[in-house]
Amino acid sequence: MAAVLRSVRQDMNIFEFIRSRLQGEEPLRPLERVLAKRWVKDRLKRMYPELRHDPRALEAMYQSLTLEPRVGGGEGGAVLFEIVLPGKIE
């Protein structure tokens, strides 16, 4: 219990903390979803320059990614998603 209370931010009182935990995470808005997809695709283009001029291959690579949730990794104990590439990285 003490560990949970230590994780409460200084500006958040205990009632706000409990209410936020009971309500759960806010759903992802459509604009945030589009921005996240664009951000991931931009990173893929930087990692794999051959995908810059091949939209079909870029979309195929994006669809093959895996998202693994890490509970408590984000701000305020929120779920953080880690992007995992398929296969080995050389």
Legacy VTK file of the C-alpha trace (Angstrom):
# vtk DataFile Version 3.0
C-alpha trace
ASCII
DATASET POLYDATA
POINTS 90 float
0.000 0.000 0.000
2.839 2.374 0.824
4.411 1.799 -2.600
1.139 2.725 -4.282
0.835 5.919 -2.285
4.415 6.901 -3.137
3.589 6.674 -6.829
0.870 9.327 -6.476
2.038 12.565 -8.013
2.591 15.466 -5.651
-0.118 17.621 -7.278
-2.760 14.834 -7.177
-4.673 14.142 -3.977
-5.667 10.629 -2.975
-9.284 10.967 -4.163
-8.224 12.053 -7.647
-5.795 9.134 -7.737
-8.493 6.600 -6.802
-10.976 8.083 -9.275
-8.403 7.951 -12.099
-7.664 4.278 -11.334
-11.348 3.321 -11.278
-12.158 5.071 -14.546
-9.334 3.389 -16.480
-7.458 4.759 -19.455
-9.096 7.260 -21.771
-9.819 5.858 -25.240
-7.453 6.876 -28.012
-8.923 9.656 -30.129
-8.881 9.315 -33.959
-6.429 12.200 -34.366
-4.020 10.650 -31.858
-4.279 7.326 -33.686
-3.391 8.986 -37.022
-0.474 10.890 -35.464
0.850 7.723 -33.825
0.687 5.807 -37.112
2.480 8.629 -38.920
5.171 8.774 -36.215
5.816 5.011 -36.429
5.974 5.109 -40.229
8.427 8.019 -40.131
10.677 6.010 -37.800
10.461 2.997 -40.108
11.528 5.184 -43.042
14.552 6.363 -41.058
15.516 2.827 -40.060
14.900 1.344 -43.518
15.660 3.946 -46.241
14.514 1.514 -48.966
10.913 1.945 -47.693
10.836 5.694 -48.404
9.585 5.332 -51.971
7.621 2.095 -51.605
4.287 2.776 -49.848
3.088 -0.851 -50.146
6.222 -2.236 -48.494
6.027 0.481 -45.809
2.418 -0.445 -45.008
3.309 -4.156 -44.965
6.158 -3.464 -42.518
3.847 -1.329 -40.352
1.217 -4.097 -40.261
3.840 -6.692 -39.269
4.892 -4.764 -36.139
3.899 -6.060 -32.720
2.839 -3.842 -29.823
3.626 -5.206 -26.373
2.023 -3.421 -23.400
4.175 -2.628 -20.365
1.904 -1.804 -17.440
3.043 1.136 -15.332
5.774 2.206 -17.738
4.136 5.464 -18.750
3.504 8.723 -16.946
1.487 8.284 -13.767
1.569 4.500 -14.071
-0.168 4.436 -17.465
0.305 1.582 -19.909
3.235 2.075 -22.278
3.391 0.190 -25.586
6.695 -1.101 -26.912
7.038 -1.618 -30.683
8.680 -4.916 -31.617
10.063 -5.519 -35.104
9.558 -8.951 -36.661
12.627 -11.159 -36.960
16.184 -10.380 -35.953
17.786 -6.955 -36.068
21.183 -7.037 -37.730
LINES 1 91
90 0 1 2 3 4 5 6 7 8 9 10 11 12 13 14 15 16 17 18 19 20 21 22 23 24 25 26 27 28 29 30 31 32 33 34 35 36 37 38 39 40 41 42 43 44 45 46 47 48 49 50 51 52 53 54 55 56 57 58 59 60 61 62 63 64 65 66 67 68 69 70 71 72 73 74 75 76 77 78 79 80 81 82 83 84 85 86 87 88 89
